[in-house]
């Protein structure tokens, strides 16, 4: 993907990143910018003034370590205040912020650090010993490693000590900040595959993404100053950068950052104890919450929740309705991709969400459903019901560029359109409905079937906690539909349930769209963000008959 020319000047890009300075100038110095909940029970607040001071110190420290404009700093400190401080400090110093998941092993970590040419790495002490120490010698471009924790190796810098010692200078170089950017790696479901593994692909956005992140938070969530927004995404995922960091601070709101694992009971407890107005989470978390049952959820009462939204994978209709019935707010689906950098489809805040739908395009975007014929795109009537690949006009998006994974990645841009790879249906009222990835379409009995259409029905059965549907070769149908299911607690996987689910699917989908085979598993292969990795399900099908249950 070739970056498009930004319509913003360097001065506008720089000012868009100085949102802490702007909030303090507007009188919010003493307002809470960040509330951190530690896994061991800690509860700490940072005001906008506090956070600005720490950000300035971080930028000073990075410059002292020799960071030059446009160089990459990788951050692997998880849901800790230091992650927020690092991102803001990196941008202030003119660097590229590259958040990484804390559970990456040595091999995928090395691939990402090498691809991003990271000059500095901030990492927790546990992750350093588990993943960094063994590969550090093979990364000649990595000049400094700053460690967060108690056990600091002799060849590393103590992050806390170094931050405390850094000068709190408010000097800002516009020339340096003009190079500031953010680098995120795409999920394993869309990255090209080689040798059985998804290859890392980095997407880089400049500071112009800040404006859309902030405006879409207002459009999709109604975010206002003083509200608390809790985004449960891991910092390695772009939703955290967009809506767990940039948008709340740029809007004068409060970030809630929770270090503890996002189990169902933890989520319910936090929503009851903290004044969270907006909860942005993943569909997998919601499925786990539903799997825990209605009774436990109803024993908690959210303190201030007015909106709950999801990202990362399609949300089935039963989950939307469950939120309304149990939590008092329906879950609202949102759709976007790493390349887009902010929400593209969402639901009108003035109306209840349409269960099972992706919503409608947010203001400022030009969206179409297209069909590819080589490098030619065909468009249907934009006012009529249609099915096709979802495409967005590139000039409506923040510019980006990609690193890695290009040789085998699908073509993403034709004639000024970003092709998403998602097969989508638009109804007569202009709502969009996800059918599946283009590469995951099942050709069965002459029909092209989107796997999510089948998965959504299966997950509406109370016994099903998770579903992954794929097509496998079949001499009669071309491909037969195979469903891999994880059963909710309280239900027993076996022939009786399998027969019940076959009948349930035929009743709701009809015979042609119903799975010919159902397999029960303890877990399904998924990315860190919770997306089902369907190519691994296909490999599993052909490998043996024991599945993941063995």
C-alpha positions as CSV (number, residue, x, y, z in Angstrom):
1,X,0.0,0.0,0.0
2,X,1.4,3.4,-1.0
3,X,0.8,6.2,1.4
4,X,-1.5,9.0,0.1
5,X,-0.5,12.6,0.4
6,X,-1.9,14.1,3.6
7,X,-4.0,17.2,3.3
8,X,-2.8,18.4,6.7
9,X,0.3,20.6,7.1
10,X,3.2,19.5,9.4
11,X,2.1,22.1,11.9
12,X,-1.4,20.7,12.1
13,X,0.1,17.2,12.5
14,X,2.3,18.3,15.4
15,X,-0.5,20.2,17.2
16,X,-2.8,17.2,17.0
17,X,-0.3,15.2,19.1
18,X,-0.1,17.8,21.8
19,X,-3.5,17.1,23.3
20,X,-2.2,16.9,26.8
21,X,-0.8,20.5,26.5
22,X,-4.2,21.5,25.0
23,X,-6.2,20.0,27.8
24,X,-4.0,21.7,30.4
25,X,-4.3,25.1,28.6
26,X,-8.1,24.6,28.6
27,X,-8.2,24.3,32.4
28,X,-8.2,20.5,32.8
29,X,-4.8,20.2,34.5
30,X,-6.3,18.7,37.7
31,X,-8.9,16.5,35.9
32,X,-8.1,12.8,36.0
33,X,-6.6,11.7,32.7
34,X,-5.7,8.1,33.7
35,X,-7.0,5.7,36.3
36,X,-4.9,2.5,36.6
37,X,-6.1,-0.6,38.3
38,X,-3.3,-3.0,39.2
39,X,-3.6,-6.7,39.2
40,X,-2.6,-6.8,42.9
41,X,-5.4,-4.4,43.8
42,X,-3.6,-1.0,43.3
43,X,-5.7,2.0,42.2
44,X,-3.8,5.0,41.0
45,X,-4.9,8.3,39.3
46,X,-2.9,10.6,37.1
47,X,-4.1,14.1,36.3
48,X,-3.5,15.8,33.0
49,X,-0.8,17.8,34.6
50,X,0.8,14.6,36.1
51,X,0.7,12.8,32.8
52,X,2.1,15.7,30.8
53,X,5.1,15.9,33.2
54,X,5.8,12.2,32.8
55,X,5.4,12.4,29.1
56,X,7.9,15.3,28.9
57,X,10.4,13.3,31.0
58,X,10.0,10.3,28.7
59,X,10.6,12.4,25.6
60,X,13.7,13.9,27.2
61,X,15.0,10.4,28.2
62,X,14.5,9.1,24.6
63,X,16.4,12.0,23.1
64,X,19.2,11.4,25.7
65,X,19.4,7.8,24.5
66,X,20.0,9.1,20.9
67,X,16.5,8.6,19.4
68,X,16.3,10.5,16.1
69,X,13.2,11.6,14.3
70,X,11.3,8.8,12.6
71,X,13.1,6.0,14.5
72,X,11.0,3.2,16.0
73,X,10.6,2.5,19.8
74,X,8.9,-0.8,20.6
75,X,6.8,-0.9,23.8
76,X,6.0,-4.2,25.4
77,X,4.9,-3.2,28.9
78,X,1.3,-4.3,28.8
79,X,-1.6,-2.5,30.5
80,X,0.6,-0.3,32.7
81,X,0.7,3.5,33.0
82,X,4.2,3.3,31.5
83,X,2.7,2.2,28.2
84,X,0.6,5.4,28.0
85,X,3.6,7.5,29.0
86,X,5.8,5.8,26.5
87,X,3.5,6.4,23.6
88,X,3.1,10.1,24.4
89,X,6.8,10.5,25.0
90,X,7.8,8.8,21.8
91,X,5.5,11.0,19.7
92,X,6.8,14.1,21.6
93,X,10.4,13.1,20.7
94,X,9.4,12.5,17.0
95,X,9.6,8.7,17.1
96,X,7.4,5.9,15.9
97,X,5.4,4.2,18.6
98,X,5.2,0.4,18.1
99,X,3.2,-1.4,20.8
100,X,3.7,-5.2,21.0
101,X,1.8,-7.9,22.8
102,X,3.5,-9.0,26.1
103,X,3.1,-12.7,25.4
104,X,5.0,-12.8,22.1
105,X,7.6,-15.6,22.0
106,X,11.2,-15.0,20.9
107,X,10.6,-15.9,17.2
108,X,7.6,-13.6,16.5
109,X,9.1,-10.9,18.6
110,X,12.4,-11.0,16.7
111,X,10.6,-10.8,13.4
112,X,8.7,-7.7,14.5
113,X,11.6,-5.9,16.0
114,X,13.7,-6.6,12.9
115,X,10.9,-5.5,10.5
116,X,10.3,-2.3,12.5
117,X,14.0,-1.6,12.9
118,X,13.3,-0.8,16.6
119,X,16.2,1.2,18.1
120,X,14.8,1.2,21.6
121,X,12.7,-1.4,23.4
122,X,10.6,-0.8,26.6
123,X,9.7,-4.2,28.2
124,X,8.6,-5.8,31.4
125,X,11.2,-7.8,33.3
126,X,9.2,-11.0,32.9
127,X,8.9,-10.7,29.2
128,X,12.6,-9.7,28.9
129,X,13.7,-13.0,30.5
130,X,11.2,-15.1,28.5
131,X,11.5,-13.6,25.1
132,X,14.1,-10.8,24.7
133,X,17.3,-12.0,26.3
134,X,17.8,-14.9,23.9
135,X,17.4,-12.8,20.8
136,X,19.0,-9.5,21.8
137,X,22.3,-10.4,20.2
138,X,20.7,-11.0,16.8
139,X,19.2,-7.5,16.7
140,X,22.1,-5.1,16.0
141,X,19.8,-2.1,15.4
142,X,18.4,-2.4,19.0
143,X,20.6,0.1,20.8
144,X,18.9,0.3,24.2
145,X,16.5,-1.9,26.3
146,X,14.6,-0.2,29.2
147,X,13.1,-2.7,31.6
148,X,10.1,-2.2,33.9
149,X,10.2,-4.3,37.0
150,X,12.3,-5.3,40.0
151,X,14.9,-7.5,38.3
152,X,16.9,-5.3,35.9
153,X,19.7,-7.0,33.9
154,X,23.1,-5.3,34.0
155,X,23.0,-4.5,30.3
156,X,19.6,-2.8,30.5
157,X,18.2,0.5,31.8
158,X,15.9,0.7,34.7
159,X,12.9,2.4,33.2
160,X,11.4,3.9,36.4
161,X,14.7,5.2,37.6
162,X,15.6,6.7,34.3
163,X,12.2,8.4,34.0
164,X,12.4,9.9,37.4
165,X,15.9,11.3,36.7
166,X,15.0,12.8,33.3
167,X,14.5,16.5,33.1
168,X,11.0,17.9,32.8
169,X,11.5,20.3,29.9
170,X,8.6,21.5,27.9
171,X,10.7,22.2,24.8
172,X,9.1,20.7,21.6
173,X,10.7,20.4,18.2
174,X,8.1,20.8,15.5
175,X,10.6,19.4,13.0
176,X,11.0,16.2,15.0
177,X,7.3,15.8,15.9
178,X,6.4,16.1,12.2
179,X,8.0,12.6,11.8
180,X,6.0,11.0,14.7
181,X,4.0,8.0,13.8
182,X,2.4,4.8,15.1
183,X,3.2,1.2,13.9
184,X,0.9,-1.7,14.5
185,X,1.0,-5.3,13.2
186,X,-2.0,-6.9,11.6
187,X,-3.7,-9.9,13.0
188,X,-2.8,-13.5,12.0
189,X,-6.1,-13.9,10.1
190,X,-5.3,-11.5,7.4
191,X,-1.5,-11.6,7.3
192,X,0.1,-13.7,4.5
193,X,1.0,-17.3,5.4
194,X,4.4,-18.9,4.8
195,X,5.6,-22.2,6.3
196,X,2.3,-22.6,8.1
197,X,2.7,-19.3,10.1
198,X,1.2,-15.9,9.5
199,X,4.0,-13.4,8.5
200,X,4.2,-10.1,10.3
201,X,2.9,-7.1,8.4
202,X,3.3,-3.6,9.9
203,X,1.0,-0.7,9.1
204,X,2.3,2.8,9.8
205,X,0.1,5.9,10.4
206,X,1.3,9.4,10.9
207,X,-0.2,12.0,13.2
208,X,-3.1,12.7,10.9
209,X,-4.8,9.6,12.3
210,X,-5.4,11.4,15.6
211,X,-8.2,13.5,14.1
212,X,-10.2,10.6,12.9
213,X,-9.6,8.6,16.1
214,X,-11.1,11.4,18.1
215,X,-14.0,12.3,15.8
216,X,-15.0,8.7,15.4
217,X,-15.1,8.2,19.2
218,X,-17.5,11.1,19.4
219,X,-19.6,9.8,16.5
220,X,-19.7,6.1,17.5
221,X,-19.6,6.5,21.3
222,X,-20.8,10.1,22.0
223,X,-17.6,10.6,24.0
224,X,-17.4,13.9,25.9
225,X,-14.9,15.5,28.3
226,X,-15.0,14.1,31.8
227,X,-16.4,10.7,30.9
228,X,-14.5,7.5,31.6
229,X,-13.8,5.1,28.7
230,X,-12.6,1.6,29.3
231,X,-11.0,-0.2,26.3
232,X,-10.1,-3.7,27.3
233,X,-7.9,-4.3,24.2
234,X,-4.2,-5.2,24.7
235,X,-1.9,-2.3,23.9
236,X,-0.4,-4.3,21.0
237,X,-3.7,-4.0,19.2
238,X,-4.6,-0.7,17.4
239,X,-8.0,-0.3,19.2
240,X,-6.1,0.4,22.4
241,X,-4.0,3.1,20.7
242,X,-7.1,4.7,19.1
243,X,-9.7,4.4,21.9
244,X,-7.7,3.4,25.0
245,X,-5.2,6.2,24.6
246,X,-5.6,8.9,21.8
247,X,-9.3,9.6,21.7
248,X,-10.0,9.9,25.4
249,X,-7.1,12.2,26.1
250,X,-7.8,14.3,23.0
251,X,-11.4,14.6,24.1
252,X,-10.6,15.5,27.7
253,X,-12.0,12.3,29.0
254,X,-10.5,9.7,31.5
255,X,-8.8,6.5,30.5
256,X,-9.5,3.4,32.6
257,X,-6.5,1.0,32.3
258,X,-6.9,-2.4,34.0
259,X,-3.9,-4.7,34.4
260,X,-5.8,-7.8,35.5
261,X,-7.0,-10.4,32.9
262,X,-10.3,-9.5,31.4
263,X,-12.3,-12.5,32.8
264,X,-16.1,-12.2,32.9
265,X,-16.2,-11.6,36.7
266,X,-13.4,-9.0,36.5
267,X,-15.3,-7.1,33.9
268,X,-18.5,-7.1,35.9
269,X,-16.6,-6.1,39.1
270,X,-14.9,-3.2,37.4
271,X,-18.1,-1.9,35.8
272,X,-19.8,-2.0,39.2
273,X,-16.9,-0.3,41.1
274,X,-15.8,2.4,38.5
275,X,-17.7,5.1,36.8
276,X,-17.2,3.7,33.3
277,X,-19.5,5.4,30.9
278,X,-18.2,3.7,27.7
279,X,-17.0,0.1,27.6
280,X,-15.2,-1.0,24.4
281,X,-14.3,-4.6,24.4
282,X,-14.0,-7.7,22.2
283,X,-16.7,-10.1,21.1
284,X,-14.8,-13.0,22.6
285,X,-15.0,-11.4,26.0
286,X,-18.7,-11.0,25.6
287,X,-19.1,-14.6,24.5
288,X,-17.3,-15.6,27.7
289,X,-19.5,-13.3,29.7
290,X,-22.6,-14.9,28.2
291,X,-21.2,-18.4,28.8
292,X,-21.0,-17.6,32.5
293,X,-24.8,-17.3,32.6
294,X,-27.4,-14.6,33.4
295,X,-27.5,-15.0,37.2
296,X,-23.9,-14.0,37.9
297,X,-24.1,-11.0,35.6
298,X,-27.3,-9.8,37.2
299,X,-25.7,-9.8,40.6
300,X,-23.6,-6.9,39.5
301,X,-25.0,-3.5,38.6
302,X,-22.9,-1.2,36.3
303,X,-22.3,2.0,38.1
304,X,-22.4,4.5,35.2
305,X,-22.4,2.4,32.0
306,X,-24.4,4.1,29.2
307,X,-22.8,2.5,26.1
308,X,-21.1,-0.9,25.4
309,X,-19.4,-1.6,22.1
310,X,-17.4,-4.3,20.5
311,X,-14.6,-4.7,18.0
312,X,-12.4,-7.4,16.4
313,X,-14.9,-9.9,15.2
314,X,-18.6,-9.9,14.2
315,X,-21.1,-9.8,17.0
316,X,-24.0,-12.3,16.8
317,X,-27.5,-11.0,17.4
318,X,-28.1,-12.9,20.6
319,X,-25.1,-11.1,22.2
320,X,-26.6,-7.7,21.4
321,X,-29.9,-8.6,23.0
322,X,-28.1,-10.2,26.0
323,X,-26.4,-6.9,26.8
324,X,-29.7,-5.1,26.9
325,X,-31.4,-7.7,29.0
326,X,-28.7,-8.3,31.6
327,X,-26.5,-5.1,31.7
328,X,-29.2,-2.6,30.7
329,X,-27.3,-1.5,27.5
330,X,-27.2,-3.4,24.2
331,X,-23.8,-4.2,22.8
332,X,-23.1,-2.2,19.6
333,X,-20.9,-3.7,16.9
334,X,-18.2,-1.6,15.3
335,X,-16.1,-2.4,12.2
336,X,-12.7,-1.3,11.0
337,X,-9.3,-2.6,10.2
338,X,-5.7,-1.8,11.2
339,X,-5.2,0.1,7.9
340,X,-8.2,2.3,8.5
341,X,-7.0,3.3,12.0
342,X,-10.4,4.2,13.3
343,X,-14.0,3.0,13.3
344,X,-15.7,3.0,9.9
345,X,-19.0,1.4,10.5
346,X,-21.1,1.8,13.6
347,X,-24.7,2.3,14.8
348,X,-26.7,5.5,15.1
349,X,-26.5,6.7,18.7
350,X,-30.1,8.0,18.6
351,X,-31.5,4.5,17.9
352,X,-31.1,1.0,19.3
353,X,-28.5,-1.0,17.4
354,X,-29.8,-3.4,14.8
355,X,-28.8,-6.8,16.2
356,X,-26.3,-8.7,14.1
357,X,-25.5,-5.7,11.8
358,X,-22.2,-4.0,11.4
359,X,-24.1,-0.6,11.3
360,X,-23.7,2.2,8.8
361,X,-20.7,4.2,7.6
362,X,-19.6,7.1,9.8
363,X,-19.7,10.6,8.5
364,X,-16.8,11.5,6.1
365,X,-16.4,8.0,4.6
366,X,-17.3,6.9,1.1
367,X,-18.1,3.1,1.2
368,X,-19.1,0.8,-1.6
369,X,-19.6,-2.9,-2.3
370,X,-17.5,-4.0,-5.3
371,X,-16.6,-7.0,-7.3
372,X,-13.1,-7.6,-8.6
373,X,-12.2,-8.7,-12.1
374,X,-8.4,-8.6,-12.0
375,X,-7.6,-4.9,-11.6
376,X,-11.1,-3.8,-12.6
377,X,-13.8,-3.0,-10.1
378,X,-17.5,-3.1,-10.8
379,X,-20.0,-1.1,-8.7
380,X,-23.7,-1.7,-8.2
381,X,-26.4,0.7,-7.3
382,X,-25.4,2.3,-4.0
383,X,-29.0,2.8,-3.0
384,X,-30.1,-0.8,-3.5
385,X,-29.6,-4.0,-1.6
386,X,-26.4,-5.7,-2.7
387,X,-23.6,-8.1,-1.8
388,X,-19.9,-7.6,-2.5
389,X,-16.5,-6.8,-1.1
390,X,-16.5,-3.9,1.2
391,X,-14.3,-1.0,-0.2
392,X,-13.5,2.5,1.2
393,X,-12.3,5.5,-0.7
394,X,-8.6,6.0,0.3
395,X,-8.9,9.8,0.2
396,X,-11.4,9.6,3.0
397,X,-8.9,7.8,5.3
398,X,-5.8,8.7,7.1
399,X,-2.7,7.9,5.0
400,X,-0.8,4.8,5.8
401,X,2.1,2.6,4.5
402,X,2.9,-1.0,5.0
403,X,6.1,-3.0,5.8
404,X,6.6,-6.7,5.3
405,X,4.2,-9.4,4.1
406,X,3.7,-7.6,0.8
407,X,4.8,-10.3,-1.7
408,X,1.9,-12.7,-0.9
409,X,-0.6,-10.3,0.5
410,X,-3.8,-9.7,-1.4
411,X,-4.0,-6.5,-3.5
412,X,-5.4,-3.8,-1.3
413,X,-5.8,-0.8,-3.5
414,X,-7.4,-0.3,-7.0
415,X,-8.3,3.0,-8.5
416,X,-8.2,4.8,-5.2
417,X,-10.3,2.3,-3.3
418,X,-9.1,0.3,-0.2
419,X,-10.3,-3.3,-0.7
420,X,-10.9,-4.8,2.7
421,X,-11.3,-8.5,1.8
422,X,-14.6,-8.7,3.7
423,X,-17.7,-10.0,2.0
424,X,-20.6,-7.9,3.1
425,X,-24.3,-7.5,2.4
426,X,-26.1,-4.1,2.4
427,X,-29.8,-4.2,3.1
428,X,-32.5,-1.8,1.7
429,X,-32.1,0.4,4.7
430,X,-28.4,0.9,4.3
431,X,-27.3,-1.4,7.1
432,X,-24.2,-3.6,6.4
433,X,-24.0,-7.3,7.4
434,X,-20.8,-9.3,7.6
435,X,-20.7,-12.6,5.7
436,X,-17.1,-13.6,5.9
437,X,-13.6,-13.0,4.5
438,X,-13.4,-13.4,0.7
439,X,-10.7,-16.0,1.2
440,X,-12.9,-17.9,3.6
441,X,-16.0,-18.2,1.4
442,X,-17.3,-21.7,1.1
443,X,-18.4,-23.0,-2.3
444,X,-20.9,-25.7,-1.4
445,X,-23.5,-27.1,-3.8
446,X,-23.2,-24.2,-6.1
447,X,-23.7,-21.6,-3.3
448,X,-21.1,-19.1,-2.0
449,X,-21.5,-19.2,1.8
450,X,-20.0,-16.8,4.3
451,X,-18.8,-18.7,7.4
452,X,-20.0,-16.1,9.8
453,X,-23.6,-16.5,8.6
454,X,-23.4,-20.1,9.8
455,X,-21.4,-19.3,12.9
456,X,-23.9,-16.7,14.1
457,X,-26.8,-19.1,14.0
458,X,-24.8,-21.8,15.8
459,X,-23.7,-19.3,18.5
460,X,-27.3,-18.3,19.1
461,X,-27.9,-21.8,20.6
462,X,-27.3,-21.7,24.4
463,X,-24.9,-24.6,24.3
464,X,-22.4,-23.0,21.9
465,X,-19.8,-20.7,23.3
466,X,-17.6,-20.4,20.2
467,X,-17.9,-21.5,16.6
468,X,-15.5,-21.7,13.7
469,X,-16.8,-22.8,10.3
470,X,-14.8,-23.8,7.2
471,X,-15.2,-25.5,3.9
472,X,-13.3,-28.7,3.1
473,X,-13.2,-30.6,-0.3
474,X,-16.1,-32.8,-1.0
475,X,-16.7,-34.9,-4.2
476,X,-20.4,-34.3,-4.2
477,X,-20.8,-30.6,-3.0
478,X,-17.3,-29.3,-4.1
479,X,-16.9,-28.2,-0.4
480,X,-18.8,-29.4,2.6
481,X,-19.4,-27.2,5.7
482,X,-17.6,-28.3,8.8
483,X,-18.3,-26.5,12.1
484,X,-15.8,-26.6,15.1
485,X,-17.6,-25.8,18.3
486,X,-16.7,-25.0,21.9
487,X,-19.5,-25.9,24.3
488,X,-20.6,-23.6,27.2
489,X,-20.3,-24.8,30.8
490,X,-23.3,-26.9,31.8
491,X,-23.6,-28.7,28.5
492,X,-22.2,-32.0,27.5
493,X,-20.5,-32.4,24.1
494,X,-21.6,-35.7,22.5
495,X,-23.8,-37.3,19.9
496,X,-27.0,-36.1,21.5
497,X,-25.9,-32.4,21.4
498,X,-24.5,-32.9,17.9
499,X,-27.9,-34.1,16.7
500,X,-29.7,-31.3,18.4
501,X,-27.4,-28.7,16.8
502,X,-27.7,-30.3,13.3
503,X,-31.5,-30.0,13.7
504,X,-31.2,-26.4,15.1
505,X,-29.0,-25.4,12.1
506,X,-31.4,-26.9,9.5
507,X,-34.3,-25.1,11.2
508,X,-32.7,-21.7,11.1
509,X,-30.5,-21.9,8.0
510,X,-32.1,-24.5,5.8
511,X,-30.3,-27.6,4.7
512,X,-27.9,-26.1,2.0
513,X,-26.3,-23.7,4.6
514,X,-26.2,-26.1,7.5
515,X,-23.0,-27.8,8.4
516,X,-22.6,-31.4,7.2
517,X,-20.2,-32.1,10.0
518,X,-19.9,-30.8,13.6
519,X,-16.8,-31.3,15.8
520,X,-16.5,-30.4,19.4
521,X,-13.2,-28.9,20.7
522,X,-11.9,-27.5,24.0
523,X,-10.6,-24.4,22.2
524,X,-10.3,-23.0,18.8
525,X,-7.1,-21.6,17.2
526,X,-7.3,-17.8,17.3
527,X,-5.2,-14.7,17.2
528,X,-4.2,-12.7,20.3
529,X,-7.2,-10.5,19.5
530,X,-9.6,-13.4,19.5
531,X,-10.2,-13.9,15.8
532,X,-10.6,-17.5,14.6
533,X,-7.7,-18.6,12.4
534,X,-9.6,-20.7,9.8
535,X,-6.6,-21.9,7.8
536,X,-5.6,-23.7,11.0
537,X,-9.0,-25.3,11.4
538,X,-8.7,-26.7,7.8
539,X,-5.2,-28.0,8.6
540,X,-6.6,-29.6,11.8
541,X,-9.3,-31.3,9.8
542,X,-6.9,-33.0,7.5
543,X,-4.2,-33.7,10.2
544,X,-6.1,-36.3,12.2
545,X,-9.5,-37.0,13.8
546,X,-8.5,-36.1,17.4
547,X,-8.7,-32.3,17.0
548,X,-7.6,-29.9,19.6
549,X,-9.3,-32.0,22.3
550,X,-6.3,-34.4,22.5
